[in-house]
Amino acid sequence: MSETKSRNRTTFIIIGVVCVLPGSLACLATLLIPSVHTMILSVFDVDIFRGSSEFIGLEAYAQLLEFPGTGKALSFTMLLMVERLVIVCLLPLVLALLVNDFGRAVRIPARLLFTIPLAMFSPIVTYLTWHSIFYRQSDLTNDIPLFRIGSPTGARLQLLTIDALTTFGLACGLGLIIYLLAFRGREGDVPSIKSLWLPVGTTWFVSIAAVVALSLQEIRLPLLTTSGGPIYATATLPLLQLRMSVVQFQFPVGGAIGTPLLIVLGLLGIVVSALIVFGNLQIERVPISKMSGTTETGNENKSVRILAGIALALAGLSALVLFIMWAFPIVSAGVNARLNGGFADLRDENLQLGRAFFLYTLIPALISVFMLQLPITTLTALGIGAMRPLGKRSELLLLLFCPWLFVTITPLMYSFFLQASKIGILNTWPVLILPTLINVPALFVLTLFFKGAAEQWNSKRETGEAPFFKHVVLPALPLIGLIGAGLLLINLQNIEWPMVVMTGRESMPMPLLIFRTSLANYERPEMVNALITRFGRPLAVAFFLIFAAFQVFYLDRLALVTGKRDEAESEIGESVDEVAEPEPEKAPAKTPRKKKKPAEDSSV
């Protein structure tokens, strides 16, 4: 039997290594090499027309420090970061705590309510419409000195207001999903501060780190509204990098901006990854019986529960009001287009709009997500979390990917741009497929799930037959589908990468086409509003139905917990389709009988 266990364990190790190999190669080719190339760009002057380069040392960094827009871009980036941290620091945590205290009857409606901003995530729709609203109401805002549209302070306040509204919705929607997983607790255990502080604390720290990382890479808000003006007052560091690299072809200065960003993002990823790996976190499935009841963390004091209910009602009311304001852009755009004949202007362009959405937006996004990123990411997570090639230390393999946990395509796209220019695929359809072949945040989430599923599979093997595919792979399919839907929504809204590599109007994706149309028809917003409505409304409805189904039937069954350290972890792969046979019980040893001494003759 020991030979069979050893052979099965070796098979799992080999399969695990094979599964991790594609993800490692994808990380090397599309994350590590472009990162190094971006850093090299900061010390070499690259001429894309002549195909030559010249070493310039730290000259680009000195030029960047002397540029007057650098300080303004850095200060506005910090303002965005502070504004988002104020919202994300406590609001989602308190909201999740209140919702979790009242059980499934309150959790599901709250989940559905805060699914609205997630489904309506569309920067091109939100930012363009809100900026148009501010522009049309400029006669009112100009009476207030702080909100004058042409002043640096007024432009900053308007963008911070727009960003605060969108951040509130996204933070509450994502915060409810993640924090409710952390508050759930392990099956059969009574949730307590001792058992919840590590999952909840890690979730809070990851959210703070994510806000810092995403703020450092924010480019869409100023790009779609003010273009960084007036006088670089609303520019961010990534927008400055875009102008220096693609508009002015000063790639060394762009590399000088991207290099510090990549270093900071890499350090954030390393710290957060170490906290997740060494905290022994994992995602487990909770039985349906535990879903229906309230948690046992609720306060039994009736007055406290009444106050909590009032607070929850006020939070829900304020959230509903703010969400109406958050959803107002797409409603306003539709009304404006309907009243001013915007849809009539699009009748002659229906064919081009159909091509722009299906051929240049939807199909590249589907290929990027479901044919490249998601399969490679899932296979790598399966190898690390379920096959466990390094045994108990298999999560250390995640540290190979941790520097890019928070890195988006924004700081790397200029390296990709130079490579696409070198091989001659600029302004062609294949270049619309995102060049990043692995999604590191999805890799971490799926690895934690496979780790929890593998642990539950091990415990079931001891009591009966437990096929690996049924108990590890099949339960992950809904989570894979949810991650795929989220990645698809994000890719459908991508505008910065097509803006860098596509220039022809006939081959533009829908977000870029809407943006270019808004620039050409700034005084006639009805046509832009019609495009926004045609693009945003169907996506919002479709993704709300998708996300709502996952919120009701799946996400409420997951829990973020710490792994069992007190129990010896059994090696994955000791037996796959059969349960180890118990050793036969040994017969009790017979004790030798003592010989009786012959009775003494009493007559002697």
C-alpha positions in Angstrom: 0.0 0.0 0.0 2.9 2.4 0.7 4.2 1.9 -2.8 0.7 2.9 -4.2 0.6 6.0 -2.1 4.1 7.0 -3.2 3.3 6.5 -6.8 0.1 8.5 -6.6 1.9 11.3 -4.8 4.6 11.4 -7.5 1.9 11.6 -10.1 0.3 14.5 -8.5 3.6 16.3 -8.2 4.3 15.8 -11.9 0.8 17.0 -12.8 1.2 20.0 -10.5 4.5 21.0 -12.1 3.0 20.7 -15.6 0.0 22.8 -14.6 2.2 25.6 -13.1 4.5 25.7 -16.1 2.2 27.6 -18.6 1.4 30.2 -16.0 5.1 30.7 -15.2 6.0 31.1 -18.9 3.1 33.5 -19.3 4.3 35.5 -16.3 7.8 35.6 -17.7 6.8 36.6 -21.2 4.0 39.1 -20.5 4.9 40.5 -17.0 8.5 40.1 -16.1 10.1 40.9 -19.5 7.9 44.0 -20.1 8.6 45.2 -16.6 12.4 45.0 -17.2 11.9 46.5 -20.6 10.1 49.5 -19.1 12.9 50.1 -16.7 15.4 49.8 -19.5 13.4 52.4 -21.5 14.2 55.0 -18.7 17.9 54.9 -19.5 17.9 54.4 -23.3 16.6 56.9 -25.9 14.6 54.8 -28.3 13.8 56.0 -31.8 11.0 53.8 -33.2 11.3 55.3 -36.7 15.0 54.6 -37.1 15.0 51.5 -34.9 17.9 52.7 -32.9 18.6 53.4 -29.2 21.2 55.4 -27.2 22.2 55.1 -23.6 21.4 58.3 -21.7 21.8 57.2 -18.1 19.6 59.2 -15.6 19.0 62.1 -17.9 15.3 61.2 -18.3 14.8 61.3 -14.5 16.4 64.7 -14.3 14.2 65.9 -17.2 11.1 64.5 -15.4 12.0 66.4 -12.1 12.4 69.6 -14.0 9.1 69.3 -15.8 6.5 71.6 -14.1 3.6 69.1 -14.7 5.3 66.4 -12.6 4.5 67.9 -9.2 0.9 68.7 -10.2 0.4 65.2 -11.5 1.8 63.7 -8.3 -0.3 65.9 -6.1 -3.5 65.1 -7.9 -2.7 61.4 -7.8 -2.2 61.6 -4.1 -5.5 63.5 -3.7 -7.4 60.7 -5.5 -5.7 58.2 -3.3 -6.7 60.0 -0.1 -10.3 60.4 -1.2 -10.6 56.7 -2.0 -8.9 55.6 1.2 -11.4 57.7 3.2 -14.3 55.8 1.5 -12.8 52.3 1.5 -11.1 52.4 4.9 -14.3 51.8 7.1 -17.5 52.1 5.1 -17.5 48.6 3.4 -16.3 47.0 6.6 -19.1 48.5 8.8 -21.7 47.8 6.1 -20.7 44.2 5.8 -20.7 43.8 9.6 -24.2 45.2 9.9 -25.5 43.1 7.0 -23.8 39.9 8.3 -25.5 40.3 11.7 -29.0 39.8 10.3 -28.5 36.6 8.4 -29.5 35.6 4.9 -32.8 37.4 4.8 -30.9 40.7 4.9 -27.7 39.6 3.2 -29.3 38.7 -0.2 -31.3 42.0 -0.7 -28.2 44.0 0.4 -26.0 42.0 -2.1 -28.5 42.6 -4.9 -28.7 46.3 -4.1 -24.9 46.8 -4.2 -24.7 44.7 -7.3 -26.1 47.6 -9.3 -22.8 49.6 -9.3 -20.8 46.5 -10.2 -23.0 45.8 -13.2 -23.0 49.4 -14.3 -19.2 49.7 -14.1 -18.4 51.7 -17.2 -15.8 54.5 -17.0 -16.6 55.8 -20.5 -20.3 56.1 -19.6 -19.9 57.5 -16.1 -17.1 59.9 -16.6 -18.2 61.4 -19.9 -21.8 61.9 -18.8 -20.9 63.5 -15.4 -18.4 65.8 -17.1 -21.0 66.8 -19.6 -23.4 67.5 -16.8 -20.9 69.8 -15.1 -20.1 71.4 -18.4 -23.8 72.2 -19.2 -24.3 73.5 -15.7 -21.1 75.7 -15.8 -23.2 78.9 -15.5 -24.3 77.7 -12.1 -20.9 76.3 -10.9 -19.0 79.4 -12.1 -20.8 81.4 -9.5 -19.0 79.4 -6.9 -15.2 80.2 -7.1 -14.2 76.7 -6.0 -16.2 75.0 -8.7 -15.4 77.1 -11.7 -14.8 74.7 -14.6 -11.9 76.6 -16.0 -10.0 76.9 -12.7 -7.5 74.2 -11.5 -9.2 74.0 -8.1 -12.7 73.7 -9.7 -11.6 71.0 -12.1 -10.0 69.0 -9.3 -13.1 69.3 -7.1 -15.4 68.2 -9.9 -13.2 65.2 -10.7 -12.9 64.3 -7.0 -16.7 64.5 -6.7 -17.2 62.2 -9.7 -14.7 59.7 -8.4 -16.1 59.7 -4.9 -19.6 58.7 -6.2 -18.2 55.9 -8.4 -15.8 54.7 -5.7 -18.6 54.6 -3.1 -20.6 52.2 -5.2 -17.7 50.0 -6.2 -16.3 49.9 -2.7 -19.6 48.8 -1.2 -20.3 46.2 -3.8 -16.9 44.6 -3.7 -16.6 45.1 0.0 -19.8 43.2 0.8 -18.6 40.3 -1.3 -15.2 40.0 0.3 -16.0 40.9 3.9 -19.0 38.6 4.1 -16.7 35.8 3.0 -14.4 36.7 5.9 -17.2 37.1 8.5 -18.7 33.7 7.7 -16.3 31.4 9.6 -15.5 27.7 9.2 -18.2 25.1 9.0 -19.1 23.8 12.4 -17.2 26.6 14.3 -18.8 29.4 16.2 -17.4 32.7 14.7 -15.3 34.6 17.3 -12.8 37.4 17.3 -10.0 34.9 17.6 -11.1 33.0 14.5 -12.1 36.1 12.4 -9.4 38.6 13.0 -6.9 37.2 10.5 -9.4 36.8 7.6 -11.0 40.1 8.3 -7.8 41.9 9.0 -6.1 40.5 5.8 -9.2 41.5 3.8 -9.0 45.1 5.1 -5.3 45.4 4.4 -5.7 44.0 0.9 -8.4 46.5 0.2 -6.2 49.4 1.4 -3.3 48.2 -0.7 -5.5 47.7 -3.8 -6.8 51.3 -3.4 -3.2 52.6 -3.3 -2.2 50.6 -6.3 -5.2 51.4 -8.4 -4.9 55.1 -7.6 -1.3 55.1 -8.7 -2.4 53.7 -12.0 -5.5 55.8 -12.5 -5.7 57.2 -16.1 -9.3 57.0 -17.3 -10.8 59.7 -15.0 -8.6 62.6 -16.2 -8.3 61.2 -19.7 -12.0 61.0 -20.4 -12.9 64.3 -18.8 -10.4 67.1 -18.6 -7.4 65.5 -20.4 -5.3 66.5 -17.4 -6.1 70.2 -17.7 -6.1 73.0 -17.0 -2.4 73.3 -16.9 -1.8 69.7 -15.7 -4.0 70.4 -12.6 -6.0 67.1 -13.0 -3.3 65.0 -14.6 -2.1 61.8 -13.0 1.2 60.1 -13.3 -0.1 57.4 -15.8 -1.7 60.2 -17.9 1.6 62.0 -17.9 3.3 58.8 -18.9 0.9 58.4 -21.8 1.6 61.9 -23.1 5.3 61.6 -22.8 5.5 58.1 -24.4 2.9 58.0 -27.2 2.1 61.7 -27.9 5.6 63.2 -27.7 7.6 59.9 -28.2 9.8 60.6 -25.2 10.0 57.0 -24.1 12.8 57.6 -21.6 10.7 60.0 -19.7 7.7 57.6 -19.8 10.0 54.9 -18.6 11.2 57.2 -15.8 7.6 57.5 -14.6 6.8 53.8 -15.1 9.8 52.5 -13.2 9.0 53.9 -9.8 5.4 52.9 -10.2 6.4 49.3 -10.9 8.7 49.3 -7.9 6.0 50.6 -5.5 3.4 48.2 -7.0 5.8 45.3 -6.7 6.6 46.0 -3.1 2.8 46.2 -2.3 2.2 42.9 -4.0 5.1 41.2 -2.1 3.8 42.4 1.3 0.2 41.4 0.6 1.1 38.1 -0.9 3.3 37.2 2.1 0.4 38.1 4.4 -2.0 35.8 2.4 0.5 32.9 2.1 1.9 32.9 5.6 -1.5 33.6 7.1 -2.6 30.2 5.7 -5.8 31.5 4.2 -8.2 29.5 2.1 -11.7 29.6 0.7 -14.2 26.9 1.7 -17.7 26.0 0.7 -20.4 26.4 3.4 -23.3 23.9 3.5 -26.8 25.2 2.5 -28.0 24.6 6.1 -25.6 27.2 7.4 -26.6 29.7 4.7 -30.2 30.0 5.8 -29.6 31.0 9.5 -28.1 34.0 11.0 -24.5 34.0 12.2 -23.7 33.4 15.8 -21.8 36.7 16.1 -25.0 38.7 16.6 -25.5 40.6 19.8 -28.2 39.2 22.0 -29.0 42.5 23.5 -32.3 43.6 22.1 -31.6 47.4 22.3 -28.3 47.0 20.5 -29.9 45.0 17.8 -32.6 47.7 17.4 -29.9 50.3 17.0 -28.1 48.2 14.6 -31.3 47.8 12.5 -31.8 51.5 12.5 -28.2 52.0 11.4 -28.6 49.4 8.7 -31.8 51.0 7.4 -30.1 54.4 7.2 -27.1 52.9 5.5 -29.4 51.2 3.0 -31.4 54.4 2.4 -28.3 56.5 1.8 -26.9 53.8 -0.4 -30.0 53.7 -2.5 -30.0 57.5 -2.9 -26.3 57.5 -3.9 -26.8 54.7 -6.3 -29.6 56.6 -8.0 -27.1 59.4 -8.4 -24.5 56.9 -9.5 -26.8 55.4 -12.1 -28.0 58.9 -13.1 -25.5 59.3 -16.0 -26.8 56.5 -18.2 -30.4 57.5 -17.5 -29.6 61.2 -18.3 -27.8 60.2 -21.5 -30.8 58.2 -22.7 -33.3 61.0 -22.0 -31.1 63.6 -23.6 -30.5 61.5 -26.8 -34.3 60.7 -27.0 -35.4 64.3 -26.7 -32.8 65.8 -29.0 -32.8 63.3 -31.8 -29.5 61.6 -31.0 -30.7 58.1 -32.0 -31.9 59.4 -35.4 -28.3 60.6 -36.1 -27.1 57.0 -35.6 -29.4 55.3 -38.0 -26.8 55.6 -40.8 -24.1 54.2 -38.7 -25.7 51.1 -37.3 -23.5 48.8 -39.4 -20.4 50.5 -38.2 -21.6 50.4 -34.6 -22.3 46.7 -34.9 -18.8 46.0 -36.2 -17.3 48.2 -33.5 -19.1 46.3 -30.8 -19.0 42.7 -31.9 -15.8 42.6 -34.1 -13.6 45.1 -32.3 -14.9 45.0 -28.7 -16.7 41.8 -27.8 -14.7 39.1 -29.7 -11.2 40.4 -28.7 -12.4 40.5 -25.1 -13.8 37.0 -25.2 -10.6 35.7 -26.7 -8.5 37.5 -24.1 -10.5 36.2 -21.2 -11.8 32.8 -22.1 -9.2 31.5 -24.4 -6.0 33.0 -22.9 -6.1 34.5 -19.4 -8.7 32.4 -17.7 -7.5 28.9 -18.9 -3.9 29.6 -18.0 -4.8 31.2 -14.7 -7.1 28.3 -13.7 -4.6 25.7 -14.7 -1.8 27.4 -12.6 -4.1 27.7 -9.6 -5.1 24.1 -9.9 -1.5 23.0 -9.9 -0.6 25.1 -6.9 -3.7 24.8 -4.7 -5.0 21.3 -5.5 -2.0 19.3 -6.8 0.3 20.9 -4.3 3.7 19.9 -5.8 5.6 21.3 -2.8 3.3 19.7 -0.2 2.4 22.1 2.7 4.6 24.8 1.2 3.0 24.8 -2.2 1.6 28.3 -1.6 5.1 29.6 -1.8 4.8 29.2 -5.5 2.5 32.2 -5.5 5.4 34.4 -4.5 6.7 33.9 -8.0 3.8 36.0 -9.2 3.4 38.4 -6.3 5.2 41.5 -7.7 2.4 41.8 -10.3 -0.5 41.3 -8.0 -1.6 44.9 -8.4 -0.1 45.7 -11.8 -2.5 46.5 -14.6 -1.6 46.9 -18.3 -1.2 50.7 -17.8 2.5 51.0 -16.8 3.5 48.1 -19.2 1.6 49.1 -22.3 4.4 51.2 -23.8 6.7 48.2 -23.8 3.9 46.2 -25.5 3.5 49.2 -27.9 7.1 49.1 -29.0 7.0 45.3 -29.5 3.8 45.6 -31.5 5.4 48.3 -33.6 8.5 46.2 -34.1 6.5 43.2 -35.5 4.2 45.4 -37.5 0.7 44.7 -36.0 -0.3 48.2 -35.0 -3.8 49.2 -36.3 -4.6 45.6 -37.0 -7.3 43.4 -35.4 -5.0 41.0 -33.4 -3.4 43.9 -31.5 -6.8 44.5 -29.7 -6.3 41.2 -27.8 -4.7 42.1 -24.5 -1.1 41.0 -24.4 -1.1 39.9 -20.7 -1.7 36.1 -20.7 -2.3 35.6 -16.9 -4.3 37.5 -14.3 -2.5 37.4 -11.0 -5.4 38.5 -8.7 -7.6 35.8 -10.2 -4.7 33.3 -9.7 -4.6 34.1 -6.0 -8.4 33.8 -5.5 -8.6 30.4 -7.4 -5.6 29.1 -5.6 -7.1 29.8 -2.2 -10.3 28.1 -3.4 -8.5 25.0 -4.7 -6.6 24.8 -1.4 -9.8 24.8 0.6 -11.4 22.3 -1.7 -8.4 20.0 -1.5 -8.5 20.1 2.3 -12.2 19.2 2.4 -11.5 16.4 -0.1 -8.9 15.0 2.1 -11.2 14.9 5.1 -13.9 13.2 3.0 -11.5 10.5 1.8 -11.2 9.2 5.3 -14.9 8.4 5.6 -15.7 7.1 2.1 -15.2 7.4 -1.6 -14.4 10.9 -2.7 -13.5 11.4 -6.4 -11.0 14.2 -7.0 -12.9 15.7 -10.0 -16.2 15.8 -8.2 -15.0 17.4 -5.0 -12.3 19.7 -6.2 -12.7 20.6 -9.9 -16.5 20.8 -10.3 -17.1 23.1 -7.3 -14.7 25.6 -8.8 -16.6 26.0 -12.0 -19.1 28.6 -10.7 -16.2 30.7 -9.3 -14.3 30.4 -12.5 -17.4 31.6 -14.4 -17.8 34.5 -12.0 -14.2 35.6 -12.4 -14.6 35.2 -16.2 -17.6 37.5 -16.2 -15.8 40.1 -14.1 -12.7 40.0 -16.4 -15.0 40.3 -19.4 -16.7 43.4 -18.1 -13.4 45.0 -17.3 -12.0 44.2 -20.8 -15.1 45.5 -22.5 -14.4 48.8 -20.9 -10.7 49.0 -21.8 -9.8 52.2 -23.6 -6.2 53.0 -22.9 -4.7 50.0 -24.7 -6.8 50.5 -27.9 -6.0 54.3 -27.8 -2.3 53.5 -27.9 -2.4 50.9 -30.7 -5.4 51.9 -32.9 -5.9 55.1 -34.9 -8.4 54.3 -37.6 -12.1 55.1 -36.9 -13.3 52.1 -38.8 -11.5 49.7 -36.5 -12.0 51.3 -33.1 -13.7 49.5 -30.2 -16.8 51.0 -28.8 -15.3 52.8 -25.8 -12.7 54.5 -28.0 -15.3 55.3 -30.6 -17.5 57.0 -28.1 -14.5 59.0 -26.7 -13.4 60.1 -30.2 -17.0 61.0 -31.1 -17.3 63.1 -27.9 -14.2 65.0 -28.9 -15.5 65.7 -32.3 -19.1 66.6 -31.2 -18.5 68.4 -27.9 -21.1 71.0 -28.6 -23.7 68.3 -29.7 -23.9 65.9 -26.8 -27.1 64.1 -28.0 -25.2 61.9 -30.5 -22.6 61.0 -27.8 -25.4 60.3 -25.3 -27.1 58.0 -27.9 -23.8 56.1 -28.3 -23.5 55.8 -24.5 -27.0 54.5 -24.1 -26.6 52.0 -27.0 -23.4 50.7 -25.4 -24.0 51.0 -21.6 -27.6 50.0 -21.1 -27.5 46.4 -22.6 -24.3 45.7 -20.8 -25.6 46.9 -17.4 -28.7 44.8 -17.7 -26.9 41.7 -18.8 -24.2 41.8 -16.2 -26.6 42.7 -13.4 -28.5 39.4 -14.2 -25.3 37.5 -14.2 -23.9 38.9 -11.0 -27.2 38.7 -9.2 -27.5 35.0 -10.0 -24.0 34.5 -8.5 -24.9 36.6 -5.4 -28.0 34.7 -4.6 -27.0 31.1 -5.5 -23.3 30.9 -5.0 -21.3 33.6 -3.2 -23.3 33.2 0.0 -22.0 29.7 0.2 -18.3 30.7 0.4 -16.1 31.5 3.5 -12.6 32.9 3.8 -11.0 31.0 6.7 -7.6 30.0 8.0 -6.3 26.5 7.3 -6.2 23.9 10.0 -2.8 24.1 11.5 -3.4 21.8 14.4 -4.1 18.8 12.2 -1.5 17.0 10.3 -2.0 17.7 6.6 -2.3 14.5 4.6 -0.4 14.4 1.4 -2.5 15.0 -1.7 -2.3 12.2 -4.1 -1.9 9.3 -1.7 -5.1 7.8 -3.1 -7.3 9.3 -5.8 -10.2 7.1 -6.5 -10.1 4.9 -3.6 -9.8 5.2 0.1 -6.9 3.9 2.0 -7.8 0.6 3.4 -7.6 0.5 7.2 -4.9 -1.8 8.7 -6.4 -5.1 9.9 -6.8 -5.2 13.6 -4.4 -7.5 15.4 -5.7 -10.3 17.5 -5.1 -9.7 21.2 -2.0 -11.5 22.4 -2.7 -14.5 24.7 -1.1 -14.3 28.1 0.6 -17.5 29.1 -1.0 -19.5 31.9 0.9 -19.9 35.1 1.4 -23.4 36.2 -0.4 -24.2 39.4 1.8 -25.5 42.2 0.8 -29.0 43.4 -1.2 -28.9 46.6 0.8 -29.8 49.6 -0.3 -33.0 51.4 -1.8 -32.0 54.7 -1.0 -35.3 56.2 2.7 -34.7 56.0 
